[in-house]
């Protein structure tokens, strides 16, 4: 009877809320996938946001027992293509080939263990970033989040471009060492 109950539960349709909750666990992985396709973080985030809207609208089409990540990833792929077409990018044929290569890599390398590793790395990075001095964090965010060039950062901080590059290199080294330490600690803990 218990086995029958489990089977019935797995075959039951998910509500829109339950499907979104299940898909939301994969938000970082979906965003990484979208970035691999689009090479643009804001555009990748837009693709994932649009995917969640579509997931909510099309939740009734989700087959019970199907893989939520795979279904959501297909929608991210579709939304990424739509965003590229909407922006008038050329060479959609080349983009399709790139998408196929990215899909193959995700199929080969992404599984539950990969998701767990990604979450551990994210937690370690967040912890390590809180340990940076404010100036270092601002410099790092300016370079990666705001996509400012070393020239722009140097001008804004009245420092040489080489000094900015050296600072970024040192900050990356500190983060790398901190993350290695945090991840090693995570492996030791039961």
N, C-alpha and C positions, 0 to 999 in steps of 0.2 A: 504494500500500500504506500509506503514512504517513497519507493522508487517511482511509482505512478504519479504521486504528487509532485515530485521533482520534475518529471517529464512534462506534466501538464503546465507547471509553472514556467519551464523554459520555452514552451510553445505559446504561452500567452503573449499577446501583443503588449509592447511597452507603451506607456503613456508618453506624451511629448516631453513631459518633465523628467521622467525616468531615462528616456533616451538622451536628452541633453545632459543630464547628470553623468551618465555613463560616458558620453563623448567628451565632456569637459575634462575628465581625467587625462585625456590625451591632448589637451590644448597645446602644450609645449611641443610635443612630437609633431602635431599637425602644423604648427607654426614653422618648425624646422623644415618640414617637408615642403611647405609653401615657399619658404625662403630658398630652398634648393632649386625650386622651379623658377622663381621670379627674380632672385638675387637682389631683393629690395625688401628691407624689414617692414616699413610701413605698408607696402603693398601686400606682403605676406600676411600681416595682421588683418588687413582688410579682407583678404581671401578667407581667412579662418572665421572672421566675424560674419561674413556673408554665409559661410557654410553653416554656422549655428542657426542662422535665421532660416535657411532652407531645411535644415534638419527638423526644426520645429514644425514647419509647414508640411513636410513630407513624412512625418513620423509614422503615419499609418502604412506607408510603403515598406517600412523596415520589416524584414522577415525574422520572426522569432528564432533564436538560435544562431543567427548570423553574427559575424564579427563586427562589432560597433566601430572599431578603429578602421578596418578595411572599408566599410561603407562610408564613414566620414572622410577618409582619405580620398576616395573616388570623388566625393563632392568637392573637396578642396582642389583637386586636379581640375575639375570642371570650372570652378569659380576662378582659378588662376588663369585658365585659358580665356575665360570671359573678360577678365581684367586686362589681359594682354591685348585682346581684340579691341576692347573699348578704348584703349590708349593708342590704338592705331599702330601697334608694333608690327614691323614687317617680319617676314620669314616665319610664319606660323608652322610651316612644314618642319623647319629646323627646331622650333620650339617643341613640336610633337615628338621629334626624335630625342630631344633632351628629356622631355617628360618620361618617355619610355625608359631611358637609362636610369633616371632617378627612381622610377617605380621599381626597376629590377634591383637596385641597391637596397631600397627599403625592404623589399620582399626578402632579400637575402640576409640582411643584417638586423632587422627590427623584430624584436619579440618581447615577451614580458620581462626577461632579464635586461634587455637593452633599455626598456622603459625605467626599470628600477635603478639602473646605473645612471641614467640621465637625471632622475630625480635626486639621487645622491650627489651628483656633480653640481646640480643647481643649488641644492642646500649648502654645499661646501662653498660655492662661489658667493652666495649671498652672505654667508657668515664672514668670509674673508674680506669682502668688500666693506663690511661694517668696521673692519679693523684698520682700514686705510685712513690716512689723514685727509681732512676735508679738501685741501688743495689737490692732492693726488686723485681723489675721487672725482673732483670737478674736471680735472684734465682728462681722465679716462672716459668719463661720460661725454665730454665735449668731442673727443675723437671718435668714439664708437656710437654713442646714441645720437648725438647731433650731427655726426659725420663732418666735423670740421677738419680741414687739412692741418698739417703741422705748421704751414705758413700762417694760417688764420689764427691758430692757437698761439703761435709765437708773437704775432702782432698784438693780440688781445692781452697777453701777459707781459709784454715788453721783454721778451727773452729771445735768444737766437733759436733758429729752427733746429740746430743740432742739440741745443739744451733740451728742447721739447722732445726730440726723438730719444735722447738719452733718458729723460725722465720717464717716458712711456715704457721704455725697455726695462727700467728698474722696477716700475710699478707692476708690469707683467710678470717679472721674475718673482716679486713678493707674492703676488696672487698665485702663481704656479706652485711656489714652495708651500704656501699656506694650504692650498687645496690638496697637495700631495699628503701633507700631514693630516688634514681632516679626513681624507678618504682612507688613509691607512688606519686611523683611529676607528673609523666606521667598520672596517673589516675585522678589527680585533674584538669589538663589542659583540656580544652574543645576539 
